[in-house]
Amino acid sequence: MDNKKRFDIIKIFYRNKNIFNTELIFSSSFECLVSVILSAKSTDIRVNQATKKLYAIANNPKDILSLGLIRLTSYINSIGLYNSKAKNIINLCTILVNQYQGNVPNDRIKLERLPGVGRKTANVVLNLIFNWSTIAVDTHVFRVSNRIGIVTGKTVLEVERKLLSYIPMYFIEYVHYWFIHHGRYVCIARKPKCNICCVRCLCEFNNKII
């Protein structure tokens, strides 16, 4: 795909930007971090249902630690992989309290050293909370990027680097959320809804379902 077509695709997404945003509900950097960790292998709706109750009584590292592992687990047991996530969050809170005065670090390396935080989670937090020009590549972003042809790559890191290279800087902070929304509701894995796709005329997918 040439850069003109890439730019035309991005402009279409940009014109629709009001309907593309993160669906996670949070009110602080810590809540954002925990919600993103919980969202792995789960839906944002289910995460929001759990965190609405959790954050009402514990929305900072000290309060989570006071809650303890068993009670924390009871609040998030409707979410996939809740046992391992609960342990990671407890360990993460311990580190935040002991090393960062309870604050979420504005640093990729420090974030990725926290339990349960990988590159994708770090990118989301850096983008949402600290306004870094990053693109978090999850399964939706990876699929949409490759299927549309805006960039192609065999690994999430390759796709991330190509997106950062080709997407104009002004739009980078939005791309993750546009492509997630598009991948969840239009460019779905098995039967993409090409008939309602806003970029179907520019998409380079060979097996469009119209």
N, C-alpha and C positions, 0 to 999 in steps of 0.2 A: 504494500500500500504506500502511495506517495504522501508527502506531507500535506499537500492541498486537501486530499480526501480526509486525512486525519483531522485537519483543522475544521473541515466542514462538519464532520461527525461531532466533534467536541462542541461546535457552535450550536448544533441542534440540542444536545444535552443541556447546554448552558441556558438556552431559551426556556427549557422546562425545569430549571433548577429548583423552583419553589416546591415541586413535589418530590424532590430528592433530598433526603436528609437522614441522619442517623435516627433509628427508631428506638434506641435505648434512652431511658429516662434517668437523668442524674443531675445533681446540682453542685458537684465539687469534683476536683481532680481525683480524689480518692474514690468517690462513688463511680466515676467514669472508669477508673482502672479495674475495680471489682466487677462492674457490670460487663466490661469487655472480656474479662477472664471467664465469667459465667456464661457468656454467649457462645463459647466454643461448643460445638455439637448440640446446640440448643437454639430455640427461636428467641428473638428479641421480646416477643409478647410474653413468653413464659418467664424470661428473665425479669421483665418489668413487674410481672405479678408477684414474683418472689421478693424482689428488692424493695417494692413499695412497703411491705411489712417489715423487712429487715432494716431498711434505712430509717424507719420511724423510731426505732429503738437503739440502733447502732450504725452510725454513718461516718465513723473515723476509726483509725487503727486501735486506739486505746479502748474504745467501747466494744469493738469486735473481740479484742483479747479478753475483756471482762465477760463477754458473752460466753466464750469458751467453744471448743470444737463441737461438742454434742449439741448445744443449742443452736450454733451456727448451722450445723448440718440439718437440723429440723426446719430451718427457714428456707433452705435451698434444695430440699430433697425431691422437688418436682423437676429439677434440671438435670440433664444428662451429665454423667460423671461427677455427681455431686460430692461423693466421698473424697475423691482426690482433689477436687476444687476447694473443698472446705479446708483440707489440710494445707494446701498451698496458700490460701488466704490467711490462715492463722500464722504460718511461717513468714509470709510477706509482711503482715502487720508487725510482727516482732522485729523484723529488720527495719521497717520504716520508723518505728518508735526508737530503736536503739541507735540507728545510724543517721537518720534524716529528720529527727525531731517531729516525726509523724507526717512529714510532707512527702509528696510524690516527686521524685527527682526529675528535673528537666534535662535528661541525659540518656541517650540511647543505651550506652554500655551499662550504666547503673540500672536502668529499667530491665534490660534483658538478663541481668543477674538475679532479679527477684523471682521467687518460686512461681511457676505458672505463667510467666511472661516470656513469650517468644518474640520474634521480629515483627510479626503481624500485629500483635497486641501493643507492642511498643510504638509502632508506627501510628496506630489509631489514636493512642493517648497523646503522642507528640503532635499529631495533626489537630485533634479536637481541642486539647487543653492548652498547648503551648504554641500553636500556629506554625508548626514546622511544615515546610514544603515536602511532605512525604506522601507516599501512596502505599497503603496496606493492601497486599494482595492475598485475598482469601480464595476459596473455591469459586465463588461467583465472579470476582474480578478476573481470576485466571481464565475461567471459561469464556466470559464475554470478550476479553481482550483477544484471545486466540480465535474465537468463532467469528467475530466481526472482522478480524484481521488487522485491527488497528496496531497491534504488535503481536508477534508470535514468539513463543518460548517454551522450552520443555520443563522448566522449573519456575517456581514462584519468584525466586530471586532474579532470574533472567528477565521475566516479564516486568518485575518492578523496575529494574534498571533501564529497560527499554522505554517504559512509560515515562519515567523521569527524564529520559533523553529526548523523547519526541513531543511530549505534551508541553505546550507553552506554560511558563511559570505561573501566569495569572490563574490558570484553571486547575493546577495540580491539587490544591486543597479540596476540590470538589470531586475529583474523579473516583475515588474510593466509594463514595456514597451513591453517585450516579450509577456506577456499574453494579454495585450490590443490589440496588433497587431494581435495575434492569434485569439482573440475573435471577432475582427472586420471583418477579412477577411477569416478565416477558420472555427473556432469553433463558428459559428454564432448561434443565439438563436434558430431559428425554424428548420432549416435544415442544420446541420453542414456538412461541406465538408470533410468528413472523408477520401475520396479517395485521397486528396492532403495533408492530415495532416502528418507532419513530425514525430509525436509521436504515430501514430495510432496503432502500434504493441505493445506499452506499455500502451496505454490508457485503463482505466478500465470501460469506458462507455459501457453499455450493448446494446444500440440500435444504433450501428454504421451504417451510411448510406454510403455504398460502391458503 
